[in-house]
Amino acid sequence: MAKKLGRQMTSLPGGLAVSAGRIDDMALFGTSGINEAVSTAHETVCTQGGIRNILTTGEVLKITSTSTDDTNSGSGHARRVRIKGILADGTQGQEDVNLNGTGVVETASSWLHINDFRVQKTGSGGAVNAGKITAFANDGSTVLYEIGAGENQQQSASYAIAATEAGYLNSFVVSATGDAVVSIWVCPSPGNTPFFQKLTMFVGAGGPAPYQLPNPFSIPGGGIVEFRAKRAGGSDVKVGADFQILIETNP
């Protein structure tokens, strides 16, 4: 049976129609994050731990690996990384960066936020990155994003919305190896307004806990959403989060 979605007709269920790209001005994106050692204070659910650093103005980023085997020459492991995210002008962008082992390579574009940072090409030396690949701010010391050794992609439960778009968080999954408090934080305008909590939940050890939001959280254009966690027991815990966002590309 055909369904009417906005001004269009589709025979697919609503969610599948969006995933298939059959609905004008709508797109579905997802991302995931892992924090291996959540302690007593809030931390972003991401590889590097702590509260994730963010930029408020666009910068040329510096990319490097801890292994000389991650290089775009010889029998390199990771040869090239791909960046997708928000450029300095607030629009979505994509860039491929050839690696140079432990040497620093700069991006050609200036970036505000990376939504997807992954190994795009590997060599005969191995199918995954040999070392930890880090994207630094232009100062060369402020860690923005990391790809853990052997992971091939960043694990950061955060997402930024382009300035001319709107986002809606509609579903997520969280899990932990022990008792933890997991919360969703939104920053409507980085550099102008702080992050604030939209939802807080208690997570225990065991299987993942999925959530479907009947009334999705909205994230305005230029805003950021991220998952944070802190332990609720006496020992550090591992926390994971995975979520999906509907993007309205012409609100």
ABEGO torsion letter per residue (X at the ends): XBBBBEABBBABBAAAAAAAGABBGBBBBBBBBBBABBBABBBBBBAAEEBBBBBABBBBBBBBBABAABBBBEABBBABBBBBEBBAAGBBBBBBBBBAEABBBBBABBBABBABBBBABBBAAEABBABBBBBBBAAGABBABBBBBGAGBBBBBBBBBBAABBBBBABBBBBBABBBBBBBBBBABBGABBBBBABBBBBBBEBBBBBBBABBBBBBBGBBBBBBBBBABABBBBBBBBBBBBBBABX
